[in-house]
Amino acid sequence: MTHPFHPLGGREFELLDLRQTWGERRVYFHDDDGRFVAMPVGWTDAEAADPFVLVAAGRSYFRMEDLVRLAELVEMLKR
């Protein structure tokens, strides 16, 4: 788990599956209580790092596509 703010951050789990569901790629694993859990693959190291993250090397907290989506959401909410 690589998401810096998630309570499971820094933990390791056995990857059971990786699927496209609910419009995004998600990893599936069993938590400490044996529950089947899913979370966005971007919160893990299950796939290669996002090229933007590698190039930004910590200099930017946001990807361009995320900022564009945020701007669209703000415009929608203003209406």
VENHULIN-V131604 format. One line per field, one symbol per residue. ss: DSSP state (A for helix, B for strand, O for the rest). psi: psi as a letter, one per 40 degrees, with the letter a starting at -180 (. if undefined). Layout:
BEGIN
ss->???
psi->???
END
This chain:
BEGIN
ss->OOOOOOOOOOOOOOOOBBBBBOOBBBBBBBOOOOOBBBBBAAAOOOOOOOAAAAAAOOOOOOOAAAAAAAAAAAAAAAO
psi->hehdeideheihihhdihihifeihiihihadeeihiiihdeeafdiiihddddddfeeheiiddddddddddddddd.
END
